Amino acid sequence: MIEIKHLRKVFDDDTIPLKDIDITINDGDVISIIGPSGTGKSTLLRCINMLSEPTSGSIIVDGQDITQKGCNLNEIRKKMGMVFQSFNLFGHLTIIENIMNPQITLLGRSRQEAYDKAMYLLQQVGLASKVFNYPDELSGGQQQRIAIARTLAMDPDIILFDEPTSALDPSMIGEVQSVIKMLAKSGRTMMIVTHEMDFARKISNRILFMYDGYIYEEGTPKEIFEHPKKEMTKRFIQRLSSLTYRITSADFNIESMNEELQAYGEKLLIEAERLSKLSLAFEEICMNNIVPESEVPDILVKVEYSEKLDILTMLICYKGERFDVASSGSRLFLNLLAEPTTEVRQDDITDDPMGYEHMISIRFRWVEGE
């Protein structure tokens, strides 16, 4: 068990990433730490492992305050493994050497024991065939899986993950997440700083939402993602689950919107194909039809994703002439509307406080195997 009491960290430039942290981490907890950038999430992990020395407060691991002078940090760190964003593999060593060497030098294992352990773990992470490769011969996802195997080779009771997928291409994120999901079932205590909300929801039994150097709110995944109690948590979760745009001219920046949609999809693990369909529908409906027919366009677009239903929705509210989607001149768009996984609804609006007169709703479902 880890008890953190009144933890505070002040950097030399007077930045205060951690102001007052109080939390108890129970054996077997899988905790995801979420929140806006710059709120102290990574600093908290580095303080727990004493890679960054706290300014004040205490960190008690199995009854021992590791912030006190005289504490044997090397012994404490044997209980904790840490996986970083940047892999930190030794480029001049083969994969097997990267995993064997820490066992030999820090745990005193024989070369045979270290080799056997390394091979077992490489099989666990699906990379036994890469045993004699060098790190730069592997993809980013493979390197991160090796880094996880190296951490596991030290038999830690606690594993700290500092944004383990943030440096990866979207196509590689899933393979690393699958390994972490496997570890979550092993009973180890794990703390994971992540921006992947769907991943955090599925893997964790507790969520910590950090804001402005504090643990602002904590709870189960259901409590934090579906029923947050505090205002800043609500705003953060709402930003994650929806995007809103207002188009008032033909100069609307579609490229910027598409970049934001891509980032939104990566966070929520939405398939790129569905996002592409949504982007096509937006451009055809709004930019190719509603905007050209309006002297002063006013269009409100809201994009939402329901993880529970696995449905991506785009809601378009607008003023002026009514546009019938079936009258589009785009064959590609009409083919999209005809797909069984696309659902379209059109309505006229009355008494809208913002004066919108018409609404188009398009829902993009996903069918396994598409």
C-alpha positions in Angstrom: 0.0 0.0 0.0 1.2 3.6 -0.7 0.0 6.5 1.3 0.7 10.0 0.0 0.3 12.9 2.5 0.4 16.6 1.7 2.8 16.0 -1.2 4.1 19.3 -2.7 6.6 19.9 -5.5 8.1 23.2 -6.4 10.6 23.5 -9.3 13.5 25.9 -9.4 11.6 28.3 -11.6 8.9 28.5 -8.9 6.5 26.4 -11.0 4.3 24.3 -8.6 3.1 21.2 -10.4 2.0 19.5 -7.1 0.4 21.7 -4.5 -1.2 19.3 -1.9 -1.7 15.7 -2.9 -3.4 13.2 -0.5 -4.2 9.8 -1.7 -4.0 6.1 -0.6 -3.2 3.5 -3.3 -4.3 0.0 -2.2 -2.6 -3.2 -3.2 -4.0 -4.4 -6.6 -5.4 -1.0 -7.6 -5.3 -0.1 -11.2 -5.5 3.7 -11.3 -5.6 5.9 -14.3 -4.6 9.5 -13.8 -6.3 11.9 -16.2 -6.6 15.7 -16.6 -5.4 18.6 -18.7 -1.7 19.0 -19.7 0.5 20.7 -17.1 -1.5 19.6 -14.0 1.2 17.5 -12.4 0.3 14.0 -13.5 3.7 12.9 -14.6 5.4 14.8 -11.8 3.3 12.8 -9.3 4.6 9.5 -10.8 8.2 10.7 -10.7 7.8 11.7 -7.1 6.3 8.3 -6.1 9.4 6.7 -7.6 11.7 9.4 -6.1 13.0 10.3 -9.6 11.9 13.8 -8.6 12.4 14.7 -5.0 9.3 16.2 -3.4 9.6 19.6 -1.8 7.5 18.5 1.2 5.1 15.9 2.3 5.5 12.1 2.7 5.2 9.0 0.5 4.8 5.9 2.6 5.4 2.6 0.9 4.5 -0.5 2.9 5.0 1.5 6.1 8.2 3.2 5.2 8.4 6.9 4.4 10.7 7.0 1.3 11.1 10.8 1.5 13.1 10.5 4.8 16.9 10.6 4.9 18.4 7.1 5.4 15.7 5.4 3.3 17.3 2.8 1.0 15.8 4.0 -2.3 17.4 1.2 -4.3 15.5 -1.4 -2.3 12.3 0.6 -2.6 12.8 1.0 -6.4 13.1 -2.8 -6.7 9.4 -2.9 -5.7 8.5 -0.3 -8.4 8.9 -0.4 -12.1 8.4 2.6 -14.4 7.5 2.7 -18.1 8.2 6.0 -19.8 7.0 7.7 -22.9 10.3 7.3 -24.7 11.1 3.6 -24.1 14.7 4.3 -22.7 16.1 1.2 -24.3 19.9 0.9 -24.8 20.5 1.2 -28.5 23.9 -0.7 -28.5 22.4 -3.7 -26.8 20.2 -6.4 -28.3 16.6 -6.9 -27.0 17.6 -9.9 -24.9 20.5 -7.9 -23.4 18.3 -5.0 -22.6 16.1 -7.3 -20.5 18.9 -9.5 -19.0 21.4 -6.8 -17.9 19.2 -5.1 -15.2 18.4 -8.5 -13.7 22.1 -9.4 -13.4 23.4 -6.1 -12.1 20.5 -5.1 -9.8 19.0 -8.4 -8.7 22.1 -10.6 -8.8 20.6 -13.2 -11.0 22.7 -15.6 -13.0 22.9 -15.2 -16.8 20.8 -18.3 -17.3 18.1 -17.1 -14.8 18.0 -13.7 -16.5 17.9 -15.3 -19.9 15.0 -17.6 -19.0 13.1 -14.8 -17.4 13.6 -12.6 -20.4 12.5 -15.2 -22.9 9.4 -16.0 -20.9 8.4 -12.3 -20.9 9.2 -11.8 -24.6 6.8 -14.6 -25.3 4.2 -12.9 -23.0 4.4 -9.7 -25.0 4.6 -11.5 -28.4 8.1 -10.6 -29.3 10.2 -13.8 -28.8 11.2 -13.6 -32.4 13.0 -10.3 -31.9 15.4 -11.6 -29.2 18.6 -10.7 -31.1 17.4 -7.5 -32.8 18.5 -4.1 -31.8 15.9 -1.5 -30.6 16.2 0.7 -33.8 15.1 -2.4 -35.9 11.7 -2.4 -34.1 8.6 -0.3 -34.5 7.7 2.2 -31.7 5.0 -0.2 -30.4 7.4 -3.1 -30.3 10.0 -1.0 -28.4 7.4 0.0 -25.8 6.4 -3.7 -25.4 10.1 -4.5 -24.8 10.3 -1.7 -22.3 7.3 -3.2 -20.4 9.0 -6.7 -20.5 12.2 -5.2 -19.1 10.2 -3.6 -16.3 8.4 -6.9 -15.5 11.7 -8.8 -15.4 12.5 -7.0 -12.2 9.3 -8.5 -10.5 7.9 -5.2 -9.3 4.9 -5.0 -7.0 4.0 -1.6 -8.4 4.2 -0.4 -12.0 4.0 3.2 -13.0 3.2 4.1 -16.6 3.9 7.6 -17.8 1.8 8.1 -20.9 3.0 4.8 -22.4 1.3 5.3 -25.8 1.8 9.1 -26.3 4.9 8.7 -28.5 3.3 6.1 -30.7 1.6 6.2 -34.1 -2.2 5.5 -33.7 -1.7 2.1 -35.5 0.7 1.0 -32.7 -1.3 2.1 -29.6 -3.5 -1.0 -29.5 -0.7 -3.5 -29.3 0.8 -1.7 -26.2 -2.6 -1.3 -24.6 -3.3 -5.0 -25.0 -0.2 -5.8 -23.0 -1.1 -3.4 -20.2 -4.6 -4.9 -20.1 -3.1 -8.3 -19.6 -1.0 -7.0 -16.7 -4.1 -5.4 -15.1 -5.5 -8.9 -14.6 -2.3 -10.0 -12.8 -3.1 -8.4 -9.5 -0.2 -5.9 -9.6 -0.7 -2.4 -8.4 -0.6 0.0 -11.4 -0.8 3.7 -11.9 -1.2 5.0 -15.5 -1.0 8.6 -16.7 -2.9 8.6 -19.9 -4.8 10.7 -22.4 -6.6 7.7 -23.8 -9.9 7.9 -22.1 -11.5 4.8 -23.5 -8.5 2.8 -22.4 -8.6 4.4 -18.9 -12.3 3.6 -18.5 -11.9 -0.1 -19.5 -8.7 -0.9 -17.6 -9.0 0.9 -14.2 -10.9 0.4 -11.0 -10.1 4.0 -9.9 -9.8 7.3 -11.8 -7.9 10.3 -10.5 -8.7 13.6 -12.2 -5.9 16.1 -11.6 -6.3 19.8 -12.0 -4.1 22.7 -10.9 -1.7 20.6 -8.8 -4.5 18.8 -6.9 -6.4 15.6 -7.1 -9.6 17.5 -7.9 -11.9 14.5 -8.1 -11.6 10.7 -7.8 -14.0 7.8 -8.3 -14.8 4.7 -10.3 -14.7 5.0 -14.1 -18.5 5.1 -14.2 -18.6 7.9 -11.6 -15.9 10.1 -13.3 -16.9 9.5 -16.9 -20.7 9.4 -16.6 -21.5 11.2 -13.3 -18.7 13.6 -12.4 -19.6 15.8 -9.4 -17.3 18.8 -9.7 -17.4 21.5 -12.3 -13.9 21.3 -13.8 -14.3 17.5 -14.1 -17.6 18.0 -15.9 -16.0 20.4 -18.3 -13.1 18.2 -19.0 -15.2 15.1 -19.6 -17.6 17.1 -21.8 -14.8 18.4 -23.9 -13.7 14.8 -24.4 -17.1 13.5 -25.4 -18.1 16.3 -27.8 -16.8 18.9 -30.3 -18.7 22.0 -31.3 -18.2 24.3 -34.3 -20.0 27.4 -35.5 -19.7 28.3 -39.2 -20.5 32.0 -40.0 -18.6 32.3 -43.3 -17.3 30.4 -46.3 -13.8 30.8 -44.8 -14.3 28.2 -42.1 -11.0 26.3 -41.6 -11.9 22.7 -42.6 -8.3 21.5 -42.3 -8.1 22.6 -38.6 -11.4 20.9 -37.9 -10.2 17.6 -39.5 -7.0 17.8 -37.4 -9.1 18.2 -34.2 -11.4 15.3 -35.3 -8.3 13.1 -35.8 -7.1 13.9 -32.3 -10.6 13.4 -30.9 -10.7 10.0 -32.6 -7.3 8.9 -31.2 -8.4 9.8 -27.7 -11.6 7.8 -27.9 -10.4 5.0 -30.2 -12.8 5.8 -33.0 -11.9 4.2 -36.3 -10.4 6.5 -38.9 -12.9 5.3 -41.5 -15.8 6.6 -39.5 -14.2 10.0 -38.9 -13.5 10.2 -42.7 -17.2 9.6 -43.4 -18.2 12.2 -40.9 -15.8 14.7 -42.5 -17.2 13.9 -46.0 -20.8 14.5 -44.7 -19.8 17.8 -43.1 -18.2 19.2 -46.2 -21.0 18.1 -48.5 -23.8 19.3 -46.3 -22.4 22.5 -44.8 -19.7 23.8 -47.1 -21.0 22.7 -50.5 -24.7 23.3 -49.9 -25.9 25.3 -46.9 -23.1 27.9 -46.9 -23.3 28.8 -50.7 -27.1 29.3 -50.3 -26.9 31.7 -47.4 -26.1 35.4 -47.5 -24.9 35.2 -43.9 -24.4 31.6 -43.0 -25.0 30.5 -39.4 -24.5 26.8 -38.7 -23.9 25.1 -35.4 -22.2 21.6 -35.7 -21.9 19.3 -32.7 -19.9 16.0 -32.9 -20.5 13.4 -30.2 -19.4 9.8 -29.6 -21.3 7.4 -27.4 -18.9 4.6 -26.2 -21.8 2.7 -24.7 -23.7 2.5 -28.0 -20.6 2.8 -30.2 -22.2 5.5 -32.3 -20.6 8.7 -33.8 -23.1 11.4 -34.3 -23.0 14.8 -36.1 -25.8 17.2 -35.4 -26.2 20.2 -37.7 -28.5 23.1 -36.9 -28.8 26.0 -39.3 -30.8 29.0 -40.6 -32.1 29.9 -44.0 -33.2 27.6 -46.9 -33.9 24.0 -46.0 -31.4 21.5 -47.6 -32.7 18.0 -48.4 -29.7 15.7 -48.1 -31.2 13.4 -50.8 -30.9 16.2 -53.3 -27.1 16.3 -53.1 -25.2 16.1 -56.4 -22.4 14.1 -54.8 -22.6 10.4 -55.7 -20.0 9.6 -53.0 -22.1 11.3 -50.4 -25.3 9.6 -51.5 -23.6 6.2 -51.4 -22.5 7.0 -47.9 -26.1 7.8 -46.9 -27.3 4.5 -48.4 -25.0 2.5 -46.2 -26.9 0.4 -43.6 -24.6 1.8 -40.8 -25.5 5.4 -41.6 -28.7 6.9 -40.2 -30.1 10.3 -41.2 -32.8 12.4 -39.7 -34.0 15.8 -40.9 -36.4 18.1 -39.0 -37.6 21.7 -38.9 -37.0 23.5 -35.6 -39.5 25.8 -33.9 -38.9 28.2 -31.0 -35.1 27.6 -30.9 -33.5 30.2 -28.6 -30.7 30.8 -31.0 -33.0 31.1 -34.0 -32.0 27.9 -35.8 -34.7 26.7 -38.2 -33.5 23.3 -39.5 -31.7 20.3 -38.1 -29.8 17.4 -39.7 -28.6 14.5 -37.6 -26.3 11.8 -39.0 -25.3 8.8 -37.0 -22.4 6.5 -38.0 -22.5 3.1 -36.4 -19.7 0.5 -36.7 -20.1 -3.1 -37.5 -17.3 -5.5 -36.5 -15.5 -6.7 -39.6 -16.2 -3.7 -41.8 
